[in-house]
Amino acid sequence: MAETPLQMTVRLRAKIERRKNETRKWSDAYEGKRPLLFASPEFSAQTGGLFKDFSDNWCATVPDATVERLMPLGFRLEDGTVDQTAATAWRKSECDVEIGLALLEALITGRSYALVWKPDGVNTEITFEHAANAIVEYVPGRRRLRAAGLKAWRDGEYELATLFTPDMVYRWQRKGRSHEWTGRTVGLPRGEPSHIKNPLGAVPLVELPNRGRLHGKPRSELVTVLPLQDSVNTLWAHLLTASDGLALPARAILGMDRPVREIIDPESGEVVGEEDEPIDKFRSDRLLWLEKEGASIAEFSAADLDNYLRVITKAVEHIAAQTRTPATYLSGQLINVSADALAASEAGLVAKVTERQRHFGAGLREVMRLEALAAGERGRAEALALGTVIWRDPQFRSDSQYSDALVKLKSIGVPDEALWERIPGVTPDVIARWKRMRDDQAGAILGGNVAALYGPKPPEDDQGEDGPADELPDVA
């Protein structure tokens, strides 16, 4: 028996709810909200909640180092030309800002989502959704063919959900946590039906998954980081505890009774007993009496805290190796490193980012294909599906390195436009402006107006009181 739209909505909504615990786990790890693990019960009982909020957080550094090199600049059609219409739609929805947040969430939680829709029925809008609010279901046996998508969120006392299928869009609501979903009326114009036909003919919700496997779900970048992160936090807790109690030398007196002092009755002035002398008095006064024959002093040296630091350093090195994050990001030390050595140390990160560009690029191409479909341009949609995403160069270089590389490429005949694309941060709009400026310069030269290349000419009537300088006076 076929599943009804309402049954599919309830099932997908439950699937989102089951994913929330894992999503919250990775999000808390990124924020440094991690309980102290790997500590013995005795240590936990002794320190209590002293280290409850402490975290030497590397779970933020690893995804941040990756996402800062994932910057899409534009979209190229099948024939290699830049799609300016897609660039306009991209900026109109502020995707040039929001894409960084979406990719960061995908790296942290394993996936994020993009929704292409016309909320007012006229203007196309691209929004990005968190994994705790959206889900995409695929056709069985087809890893990329979307069968349905669900977006769920809360609006005051109501929980709202929208189910997208290739043919229809079903909009539901329920009050509080009741189990009864009804057709939506909240937020819809009066008289508009709850369920409408899908004008795109495709599921407009697109998953942006972090790299997964052929048989497996998308993967968080923090999977290998979190166990080492827990170890580092525990080692820091032990180090701080040791520094408080064992960082200073400790001395002991052997062969002597503990020092005591007399207890005097304040009324009679007579000695009524004795009590142990506070040890702090001897520390503050720097005085000690050794009256018993055979008494001696022993010393316990301060603990060597470098042992903890060495283990912490080794754990951070393992994080760097397993996540292909350069050691300079984790240690913060950059001393007497040549440009070639720095590039070699970042080779693993650059390769990882390049791989992520392929995976995320497939999703972004589908997003812009849906945008073209929403605009009614099916030809451009197909050209975008077979096109490419223009990414910023993931390799960070100095200006002199870029200049040297571009000059060498120019010497072997690489066109100017191809060289400009390799400059970091140069968008297709900037390249188009540079082309217009170059064409204007060429037109000025061919038109004989060479002086226009060097600034404005003086006005023609500014010739002085005696007329033009090159005109001889009339002596006839």
C-alpha positions in Angstrom: 0.0 0.0 0.0 1.4 3.4 -1.0 2.4 5.8 1.7 0.2 8.9 2.0 1.7 12.4 2.1 0.8 12.8 5.8 2.3 9.4 6.7 5.5 10.5 4.8 5.6 13.8 6.7 5.2 12.1 10.1 8.0 9.5 9.2 10.5 12.1 8.0 9.7 14.4 10.9 10.5 11.5 13.3 13.8 10.9 11.4 14.8 14.5 11.9 14.1 14.1 15.6 16.3 11.0 15.8 19.2 12.9 14.2 19.0 15.8 16.6 21.0 14.1 19.3 23.9 13.5 17.1 23.7 16.9 15.5 23.7 18.5 19.0 26.7 16.4 20.0 28.9 17.7 17.1 27.6 21.3 17.5 28.4 21.3 21.3 31.9 19.9 20.5 32.5 22.8 18.1 31.4 25.2 20.7 33.7 23.6 23.3 30.8 22.3 25.4 32.3 19.0 26.3 32.2 17.1 29.7 35.5 16.0 31.2 36.1 12.4 30.2 38.8 9.8 30.9 39.2 11.0 34.5 39.1 8.5 37.4 36.1 8.7 39.8 38.6 9.6 42.6 39.8 12.6 40.5 36.3 13.7 39.7 35.3 13.5 43.3 38.3 15.5 44.4 38.0 18.3 41.8 34.2 18.4 41.6 33.0 20.9 39.0 36.3 22.8 38.9 36.9 21.8 35.2 33.2 21.8 34.1 33.6 24.7 31.7 37.2 24.1 30.7 38.1 23.1 27.1 41.2 23.5 25.1 39.0 23.4 22.0 40.6 22.0 18.8 37.1 21.0 17.5 36.6 24.5 16.2 40.1 24.9 14.6 39.8 21.9 12.3 36.5 22.8 10.5 37.4 26.5 10.5 40.7 25.8 8.7 38.8 24.0 6.0 35.8 26.3 5.5 38.0 29.5 5.2 39.3 28.0 2.0 35.9 26.9 0.6 34.7 30.1 -1.2 32.6 29.7 -4.4 33.0 32.8 -6.7 30.6 32.0 -9.5 29.1 29.4 -11.9 30.2 28.5 -15.3 27.9 27.1 -18.0 28.5 24.1 -20.1 30.2 26.1 -22.9 32.6 27.7 -20.4 31.1 31.1 -20.1 30.3 32.6 -16.7 26.6 32.7 -15.9 26.0 36.3 -14.8 22.2 35.6 -14.2 23.1 33.0 -11.7 25.6 35.4 -10.0 22.9 38.0 -9.7 20.5 35.5 -8.1 23.2 34.2 -5.8 23.9 37.7 -4.5 20.3 38.7 -4.4 19.7 35.9 -1.8 22.9 36.9 0.1 24.3 33.4 -0.6 27.8 34.9 -0.9 27.5 35.4 2.9 25.2 32.5 3.9 27.2 29.8 2.0 30.0 30.0 4.5 27.6 29.2 7.3 26.1 26.3 5.4 29.4 24.7 4.5 30.6 25.2 8.1 27.5 23.4 9.4 28.1 20.6 6.9 31.6 20.1 8.1 30.5 20.1 11.7 27.4 18.0 11.6 27.9 16.1 8.3 25.3 17.8 6.2 23.3 21.0 5.6 20.6 21.9 3.1 19.7 24.5 0.5 16.1 25.4 -0.4 15.1 27.1 -3.7 11.6 28.5 -3.6 9.4 31.5 -4.4 7.9 32.4 -1.1 5.8 35.3 -2.6 5.2 33.4 -5.9 7.3 35.9 -7.9 10.9 36.3 -6.6 13.1 33.2 -6.3 14.9 32.9 -2.9 17.7 30.5 -2.0 18.0 29.7 1.7 20.2 27.4 3.7 18.8 25.0 6.4 20.3 23.3 9.4 20.3 19.5 9.6 18.0 19.8 12.7 15.3 21.3 10.5 15.4 19.6 7.2 15.8 16.2 5.5 16.0 14.8 2.0 14.9 11.2 1.1 16.2 9.6 -2.1 14.7 7.0 -4.4 15.7 3.5 -3.3 18.8 2.4 -5.2 19.4 6.0 -6.5 21.9 7.9 -4.4 21.3 11.3 -6.1 17.7 11.2 -7.2 15.5 13.0 -4.6 12.1 11.5 -3.9 11.0 14.0 -1.2 12.2 16.7 1.1 10.8 18.0 4.4 11.4 21.2 6.3 10.1 21.5 9.8 10.2 24.5 12.2 8.3 26.2 15.1 6.3 29.4 14.9 5.1 30.3 18.3 2.8 27.7 19.6 2.6 25.9 16.3 4.9 23.4 14.7 5.0 23.8 10.9 6.2 21.3 8.2 6.4 21.5 4.5 6.7 18.3 2.4 8.2 18.7 -1.1 7.6 16.1 -3.7 8.3 16.4 -7.5 4.6 17.0 -8.2 3.1 18.6 -5.0 3.9 20.7 -2.0 2.1 19.7 1.2 2.0 22.3 4.0 1.0 21.1 7.5 0.7 22.4 11.0 0.0 21.1 14.5 -0.5 22.9 17.8 2.0 22.2 20.6 3.1 18.5 20.6 -0.2 17.0 19.6 -0.1 14.1 17.2 -2.7 15.6 14.8 -1.3 17.3 11.7 -3.8 19.4 9.7 -3.5 21.5 6.5 -1.7 24.7 7.2 -3.4 28.1 7.7 -0.8 29.8 9.8 1.2 32.3 7.7 -0.7 31.7 4.5 -2.8 34.4 2.7 -6.6 34.0 3.3 -8.1 31.5 0.9 -4.8 30.0 -0.3 -4.9 26.2 -0.2 -2.6 24.3 2.1 -1.4 22.0 -0.6 -0.3 23.3 -4.0 1.3 22.0 -7.2 5.1 22.1 -7.4 5.9 24.4 -10.3 9.5 23.2 -10.5 8.8 19.6 -11.2 11.6 18.6 -8.8 12.2 18.5 -5.1 13.6 22.0 -4.3 15.4 20.9 -1.2 19.1 19.9 -1.9 21.4 18.2 0.6 25.0 19.5 0.9 26.7 16.5 2.5 30.2 16.3 3.8 32.2 13.5 2.2 30.7 10.2 3.0 31.1 6.7 1.5 29.2 4.8 -1.1 27.5 2.8 1.6 27.2 5.2 4.6 26.0 8.5 5.8 27.8 11.9 5.5 30.6 12.3 8.0 31.5 15.0 10.5 35.0 16.4 10.4 35.1 16.0 14.2 34.8 12.2 14.2 38.5 11.7 14.7 39.1 14.9 16.6 36.7 14.3 19.5 38.4 11.3 21.3 41.8 13.2 21.2 40.0 16.4 22.3 38.7 14.5 25.4 42.2 13.2 26.1 43.7 16.7 25.8 41.1 18.2 28.2 41.8 15.5 30.8 45.5 16.0 30.6 45.2 19.7 31.0 43.0 19.1 34.1 45.6 16.8 35.6 48.4 19.3 34.8 46.5 22.2 36.4 45.8 20.1 39.5 49.4 19.0 39.7 50.6 22.6 39.3 48.5 23.6 42.3 49.8 20.9 44.6 53.1 19.6 43.3 54.7 22.5 41.3 56.6 23.7 44.4 59.1 21.7 46.5 57.7 20.0 49.6 59.7 19.6 52.8 59.3 17.1 55.7 60.7 17.0 59.2 61.8 13.5 60.3 62.4 12.3 63.8 60.5 15.1 65.6 57.2 15.5 67.2 54.7 17.9 65.5 55.0 21.5 66.7 52.3 22.4 69.2 51.3 25.6 71.1 49.8 26.1 74.5 46.1 26.9 75.0 45.7 29.5 77.8 42.5 30.3 79.6 41.8 34.0 79.0 40.3 34.4 82.5 42.8 32.6 84.7 45.8 32.9 82.5 46.7 29.3 83.1 47.7 26.7 80.5 44.7 24.4 80.0 46.0 22.3 77.0 47.9 22.4 73.8 47.1 22.2 70.1 49.0 21.7 66.8 50.8 24.8 65.5 49.4 25.8 62.1 51.9 24.9 59.4 51.1 28.2 57.6 52.8 30.0 60.5 56.1 28.4 59.8 55.8 29.1 56.1 54.9 32.8 56.6 57.5 33.4 59.4 60.1 31.3 57.7 61.1 30.0 61.1 61.4 26.4 62.3 62.6 25.0 65.6 64.3 21.6 65.7 64.8 20.9 69.4 64.7 17.1 69.4 68.0 15.4 68.9 68.3 13.4 65.6 65.7 15.5 63.8 66.4 16.0 60.1 64.8 17.6 57.0 63.8 15.8 53.8 62.7 17.4 50.5 60.4 16.2 47.8 61.2 17.9 44.5 58.6 19.6 42.5 56.7 17.6 39.9 58.0 17.8 36.3 54.9 19.3 34.4 56.7 19.0 31.1 55.6 15.3 31.0 52.0 16.4 30.6 52.9 19.0 28.0 54.7 16.5 25.9 51.7 14.2 25.8 49.4 17.1 25.0 51.7 18.1 22.2 51.7 14.6 20.8 47.9 14.4 20.9 47.7 17.7 19.0 50.1 16.3 16.4 47.8 13.3 16.0 44.9 15.7 15.4 46.9 17.5 12.7 47.9 14.3 11.0 44.5 12.7 11.0 42.6 15.8 9.8 45.3 17.0 7.5 45.4 20.4 9.3 48.8 22.1 9.1 50.7 22.2 12.3 50.9 26.0 12.0 47.1 26.2 12.6 47.4 24.1 15.8 50.7 25.2 17.3 50.6 28.9 16.2 54.4 28.8 15.6 55.8 30.0 12.4 59.5 30.7 12.7 62.1 30.8 9.8 59.8 28.8 7.5 60.4 29.2 3.7 57.6 29.6 1.2 58.2 26.2 -0.2 58.2 24.5 3.2 55.0 26.3 4.2 53.3 25.2 0.9 54.4 21.6 1.5 53.0 21.7 5.1 49.6 22.8 3.7 49.5 20.3 0.8 47.3 17.9 2.8 44.8 20.6 3.6 44.7 21.9 0.1 44.1 18.4 -1.2 41.3 17.9 1.3 39.7 21.3 0.4 39.9 20.4 -3.3 38.1 17.2 -2.7 35.4 19.0 -0.7 35.0 21.4 -3.6 34.0 18.5 -5.8 31.4 17.1 -3.4 29.9 20.5 -2.4 30.1 21.7 -6.0 27.7 19.0 -7.2 25.1 20.2 -4.7 25.6 23.9 -5.6 25.2 23.1 -9.3 21.9 21.5 -8.5 20.8 24.5 -6.4 21.5 26.9 -9.3 19.8 24.5 -11.8 16.7 24.8 -9.6 17.1 28.5 -9.5 17.1 28.6 -13.4 14.0 26.3 -13.4 12.2 28.6 -11.0 13.0 31.5 -13.4 11.6 29.5 -16.3 14.9 29.1 -18.1 15.2 25.4 -18.8 18.0 25.8 -21.3 20.2 27.6 -18.8 19.2 25.0 -16.2 20.6 22.2 -18.3 23.7 24.2 -19.1 24.3 24.8 -15.4 23.8 21.1 -14.6 26.7 20.3 -16.9 28.8 23.3 -15.9 31.2 23.9 -13.0 31.5 26.0 -9.8 34.2 28.6 -9.8 36.1 28.3 -6.5 38.7 30.5 -4.9 42.2 29.0 -5.1 42.5 26.9 -1.8 46.3 27.5 -1.8 47.2 30.6 0.1 50.2 32.4 -1.5 51.9 35.8 -1.1 51.3 38.5 -3.7 54.9 38.1 -5.0 54.3 34.3 -5.5 51.0 35.0 -7.4 52.7 37.7 -9.6 55.6 35.5 -10.4 53.4 32.6 -11.4 51.1 34.7 -13.5 54.0 36.3 -15.4 55.4 32.9 -16.2 51.9 31.7 -17.4 51.6 34.8 -19.5 54.9 34.1 -21.2 53.5 30.8 -22.6 50.4 32.4 -24.0 47.8 32.0 -21.3 45.0 34.6 -22.0 44.5 37.4 -19.6 41.1 36.3 -18.5 42.4 32.9 -17.4 45.2 34.6 -15.4 42.8 36.9 -13.7 40.7 34.0 -12.6 43.7 32.6 -10.6 44.0 35.7 -8.5 42.5 35.2 -5.0 39.2 36.9 -4.4 38.7 38.1 -8.0 35.1 37.4 -8.9 33.6 37.1 -12.4 32.1 40.6 -11.9 35.6 42.1 -11.3 36.9 40.2 -14.4 34.1 41.6 -16.5 34.9 45.2 -15.3 38.6 44.6 -16.1 37.7 43.5 -19.6 35.7 46.7 -20.1 38.5 48.8 -18.9 41.0 47.0 -21.2 38.6 47.4 -24.1 38.2 51.1 -23.3 42.0 51.5 -23.3 42.3 49.7 -26.7 39.5 51.9 -28.2 41.3 55.1 -27.0 44.6 54.0 -28.6 42.9 53.0 -31.9 40.9 56.3 -31.9 44.1 58.4 -31.5 43.1 59.6 -28.1 46.3 58.4 -26.3 46.3 61.4 -23.9 43.0 60.0 -22.4 45.0 57.1 -21.0 47.0 59.5 -18.8 44.3 61.9 -17.5 42.1 64.7 -18.7 43.3 67.3 -21.2 43.2 71.1 -20.4 40.2 73.0 -21.7 40.6 74.3 -25.3 39.9 77.9 -24.2 42.7 77.9 -21.7 45.3 79.5 -24.0 46.5 82.5 -22.0 46.0 86.3 -22.5 48.0 86.6 -25.7 46.4 83.7 -27.6 47.8 80.3 -28.4 51.4 79.9 -27.6 52.3 78.4 -31.0 50.6 81.3 -32.9 52.9 84.1 -34.1 51.8 87.8 -33.6 50.5 89.8 -36.6 53.1 92.4 -37.5 51.6 93.6 -40.7 
